[in-house]
């Protein structure tokens, strides 16, 4: 029996569970995507160059916090020594994540700091990149880079993945086109798992990112590949998951 046959019944059970929730009201996002801490290995050309962590916490049924970090190892530091950290806080409105605050810090050759404050009453977000402030107009479902992870996971759970998402990227709004690339069996240190491949790319950009979302992990990415001009620049593979 192949990987997809083994998980076919699980997909059906997930779909039935969602239908039951939908019949009694809006699905609880904290139940659809439980809190987690995921550790990833970062590699280039098959060589480990660092570690990354993605963490989701719920303060209550209406508020969330997402954190991510990346740090290169000693080998990678010979070429590009850097670290990155991000944090976003938000609330759920009609079952969808709505960011309130976001911050990011990157060290190394392209060091920068970013802060975003979302004012949904005014429909504006104030961004600050390396001390320079700017105000941008929010769309009804505009999110920050971290909240986008949560939004896509929830949309995959509901089967309502959009064709495009709008993200506040530093000092400007960015639109990412989404393409479903089908299913694949992904080998990882925590076991092989069926996953749905989803590509994310800005129009006219030479860069693209593909995420392999595993239904058995609540649609958490089991693997992530970043490419430029069709050539892979880095890959993240899940190695540990804690709920």
ABEGO torsion letter per residue (X at the ends): XBAAAAAAAAAAAAAAAAAAAAAAEBBBAAAABBBBBBBBBBBBGGBBAEBBBBBBBBABAABBBBBBBBBBBAAAAAABBBBBBBBBBBBBBGGBBBBABBBBBBBEABBBBBBBBBBAAAGBBBBBBGGBBBBBBBBAABBBAAAAAAAAAAAAAAGABBABBBBBBEABBBBBBBBBAEBBBBBBAAEBBBBBBBBBBBBGBABBBBBBBBAAAGGBBABBBBBBGGBBABBBBBABBBX
